[in-house]
Amino acid sequence: MRKGAERRSWFARRESTRRSAARHLIICAVWVAPLLGIGAAGAVDTFSLRSSLYYSAVEADYHPGEDAQFRDIKGNVLAAGSRQFVEAASIEGTAELADGTILNFDRIIRGEVRWRRVSAPHGIDARGCALVPFRSAAVDPDLVPLGSRLLIAETRGIRLPGGGTHDGIWVATDTGEKIKGRRIDLFTGRGKASMATIEKVGIDYLDPVQVRVVGRGASCPQRH
């Protein structure tokens, strides 16, 4: 009986020690997680991502021609344009035709980008929101959840075309075929020239930028 009691006492002390250690680990996790940028779900909330820029392709920026076509998901021709223009639009995701019509990426069928007409002046993103220059960003949703509000310190203070300065806040509402892993694509607006606003401050293609998630579940991005 004495040996049995001693054995039960030893097991009790061991279990008490385990529970105490577990409590200490939980307390440490609560205090250390914010310092490491780890959210409640275990996801890292601060990233170093390789940056790139995208824009709505404007027909006037390209050589004229009608040797390529924009087709919808049923194969109907929506418009014709130069091959250079159609290829550029297929990369960027939005085309602005000479008559002002906006065509937006719909889906890829048998390796061909198919299009649809939209009313948003710069096209729409993966969530169906209107793309907003210097606010919309494309990410890999497996890494950065769509709807995340992002602070990119390197863009804070950039002089914007319409006046004012950038507050450094972007919204992750878009995706891209090549935006996988630690990549982020920042939308700059209408035409290739719109990229100069960010390029002139020294952010070049695939330069690393520090991206911090400062909110989740954001609605469609708003203009500055």
C-alpha positions as CSV (number, residue, x, y, z in Angstrom):
1,M,0.0,0.0,0.0
2,R,2.8,2.4,0.8
3,K,4.5,1.8,-2.5
4,G,1.3,2.3,-4.3
5,A,0.6,5.6,-2.5
6,E,4.2,6.8,-3.2
7,R,3.7,5.9,-6.9
8,R,0.4,7.8,-7.1
9,S,2.1,10.8,-5.4
10,W,4.9,10.7,-7.9
11,F,2.5,10.7,-10.8
12,A,0.6,13.6,-9.3
13,R,3.7,15.6,-8.9
14,R,4.7,14.9,-12.5
15,E,1.3,15.9,-13.9
16,S,1.4,19.1,-11.8
17,T,4.8,19.9,-13.2
18,R,3.5,19.3,-16.8
19,R,0.5,21.5,-16.3
20,S,2.7,24.3,-14.8
21,A,5.1,24.0,-17.8
22,A,2.2,24.2,-20.2
23,R,0.8,27.3,-18.5
24,H,4.2,29.0,-18.8
25,L,4.4,28.1,-22.5
26,I,1.0,29.6,-23.1
27,I,1.9,32.8,-21.2
28,C,5.1,33.1,-23.2
29,A,3.3,32.6,-26.5
30,V,0.8,35.4,-25.6
31,W,3.6,37.9,-24.9
32,V,6.1,36.8,-27.6
33,A,3.7,36.3,-30.5
34,P,3.0,40.0,-31.1
35,L,6.7,40.8,-31.1
36,L,7.3,38.1,-33.8
37,G,4.3,39.3,-35.8
38,I,2.3,36.1,-35.2
39,G,-1.5,36.4,-35.2
40,A,-4.0,34.5,-33.1
41,A,-4.4,31.8,-35.8
42,G,-0.6,31.4,-36.0
43,A,-0.2,33.3,-39.3
44,V,2.8,35.7,-39.6
45,D,1.4,39.2,-39.9
46,T,4.6,40.9,-41.2
47,F,6.2,39.9,-44.5
48,S,9.1,40.8,-46.7
49,L,7.6,40.5,-50.2
50,R,9.0,41.1,-53.7
51,S,7.1,44.0,-55.3
52,S,5.9,44.6,-58.8
53,L,3.4,47.1,-60.4
54,Y,0.4,46.7,-62.6
55,Y,-2.0,49.0,-64.5
56,S,-4.8,49.1,-66.9
57,A,-3.5,48.8,-70.4
58,V,-4.6,51.7,-72.6
59,E,-4.9,51.2,-76.3
60,A,-3.3,54.5,-77.2
61,D,0.0,53.4,-75.6
62,Y,0.5,50.7,-78.3
63,H,0.9,50.5,-82.0
64,P,-2.4,50.5,-83.8
65,G,-3.7,47.3,-85.5
66,E,-6.4,44.7,-85.6
67,D,-4.4,41.5,-85.8
68,A,-5.6,40.2,-82.4
69,Q,-8.9,39.9,-80.7
70,F,-10.6,40.2,-77.3
71,R,-13.1,37.3,-77.0
72,D,-15.6,36.5,-74.2
73,I,-16.1,33.1,-72.6
74,K,-18.4,32.0,-75.4
75,G,-15.9,32.9,-78.1
76,N,-17.7,36.1,-79.2
77,V,-15.4,38.8,-80.4
78,L,-15.7,41.9,-78.2
79,A,-13.1,44.0,-79.9
80,A,-10.0,43.8,-82.1
81,G,-6.6,45.4,-81.4
82,S,-3.0,45.1,-82.1
83,R,-1.3,41.9,-80.9
84,Q,1.0,44.1,-78.7
85,F,-2.0,45.7,-77.0
86,V,-3.9,42.4,-76.5
87,E,-0.8,40.7,-75.0
88,A,-0.1,43.6,-72.7
89,A,-3.7,43.7,-71.5
90,S,-3.6,39.9,-70.9
91,I,-0.7,40.4,-68.5
92,E,-2.2,43.4,-66.7
93,G,-5.8,42.1,-66.6
94,T,-7.6,45.2,-67.9
95,A,-7.9,46.9,-71.3
96,E,-9.1,50.4,-72.1
97,L,-10.1,50.6,-75.7
98,A,-9.8,53.7,-77.8
99,D,-13.6,54.4,-77.5
100,G,-13.4,54.2,-73.7
101,T,-14.8,50.7,-73.4
102,I,-13.2,48.8,-70.4
103,L,-12.6,45.1,-70.8
104,N,-11.7,43.0,-67.8
105,F,-10.0,39.6,-67.4
106,D,-12.7,36.9,-67.0
107,R,-11.0,33.6,-67.1
108,I,-8.5,31.5,-69.1
109,I,-10.0,28.9,-71.5
110,R,-7.6,26.6,-73.3
111,G,-4.7,28.9,-72.7
112,E,-6.5,32.0,-74.0
113,V,-7.5,35.0,-71.8
114,R,-11.3,35.7,-72.1
115,W,-12.8,39.1,-71.4
116,R,-16.0,40.8,-70.3
117,R,-17.1,44.4,-70.4
118,V,-17.2,46.3,-67.1
119,S,-18.1,49.8,-66.0
120,A,-15.3,50.3,-63.5
121,P,-12.8,52.8,-65.0
122,H,-9.8,50.7,-64.2
123,G,-11.4,47.3,-64.2
124,I,-12.3,45.1,-61.2
125,D,-10.3,42.9,-58.9
126,A,-10.7,39.3,-57.7
127,R,-13.3,40.3,-55.1
128,G,-15.4,42.2,-57.6
129,C,-14.3,45.6,-56.3
130,A,-13.3,48.4,-58.6
131,L,-9.5,48.7,-58.8
132,V,-8.3,51.8,-57.1
133,P,-5.0,53.3,-58.1
134,F,-2.4,53.3,-55.3
135,R,-4.8,51.4,-53.0
136,S,-5.5,48.0,-54.6
137,A,-2.9,45.2,-54.3
138,A,-2.7,41.7,-55.7
139,V,-1.3,39.0,-53.4
140,D,-1.1,35.2,-53.0
141,P,-4.2,34.6,-50.8
142,D,-2.6,31.4,-49.4
143,L,-0.1,33.8,-47.8
144,V,-2.0,37.0,-47.3
145,P,-5.8,36.7,-47.0
146,L,-7.9,38.8,-49.3
147,G,-9.5,41.7,-47.5
148,S,-6.3,42.4,-45.5
149,R,-5.4,46.0,-44.9
150,L,-1.7,46.3,-45.5
151,L,0.9,48.9,-44.4
152,I,3.8,49.2,-46.8
153,A,6.2,51.6,-45.2
154,E,8.2,52.2,-48.4
155,T,5.2,53.8,-50.0
156,R,4.3,56.1,-47.2
157,G,4.8,59.8,-48.2
158,I,4.8,59.2,-51.9
159,R,3.5,62.2,-53.8
160,L,0.3,61.1,-55.6
161,P,-0.8,62.4,-59.1
162,G,-3.9,64.1,-57.8
163,G,-2.1,65.8,-55.0
164,G,-1.5,64.8,-51.4
165,T,0.8,62.0,-50.2
166,H,0.3,58.3,-49.8
167,D,-0.5,57.0,-46.2
168,G,1.2,53.7,-46.9
169,I,-2.1,51.7,-46.7
170,W,-3.1,49.2,-49.4
171,V,-5.9,46.6,-49.5
172,A,-5.3,43.0,-50.7
173,T,-8.2,42.5,-53.0
174,D,-6.7,41.0,-56.1
175,T,-4.7,38.0,-57.3
176,G,-2.5,37.2,-60.3
177,E,-1.4,34.1,-62.2
178,K,2.2,34.9,-61.4
179,I,1.7,36.5,-58.0
180,K,2.5,33.4,-55.9
181,G,4.3,33.1,-52.6
182,R,6.2,36.1,-51.3
183,R,5.0,38.5,-54.1
184,I,2.9,41.6,-54.1
185,D,1.6,43.5,-57.1
186,L,0.6,47.2,-56.6
187,F,-2.0,48.8,-58.8
188,T,-0.9,52.2,-60.1
189,G,-3.8,53.2,-62.4
190,R,-4.2,54.1,-66.1
191,G,-1.5,53.2,-68.5
192,K,2.2,52.4,-68.3
193,A,3.1,56.0,-67.3
194,S,1.2,55.6,-64.0
195,M,4.0,53.3,-62.7
196,A,6.4,56.3,-62.6
197,T,4.8,57.6,-59.4
198,I,6.2,54.6,-57.5
199,E,9.3,53.9,-59.6
200,K,10.7,57.4,-59.1
201,V,11.0,56.8,-55.3
202,G,13.3,53.9,-56.0
203,I,11.0,50.9,-55.8
204,D,12.1,48.7,-58.7
205,Y,10.8,45.4,-60.1
206,L,11.1,42.6,-57.4
207,D,12.5,44.9,-54.8
208,P,11.7,43.7,-51.3
209,V,9.2,45.7,-49.4
210,Q,8.0,45.3,-45.8
211,V,4.3,44.5,-45.6
212,R,2.4,44.5,-42.3
213,V,-1.2,43.3,-42.0
214,V,-2.9,46.0,-40.0
215,G,-6.5,44.8,-40.4
216,R,-8.6,42.1,-41.9
217,G,-12.0,41.8,-43.5
218,A,-11.7,45.2,-45.3
219,S,-14.4,46.2,-47.7
220,C,-13.7,47.4,-51.2
221,P,-10.7,49.9,-51.2
222,Q,-11.6,53.6,-51.2
223,R,-9.8,56.4,-53.2
224,H,-7.3,58.6,-51.5
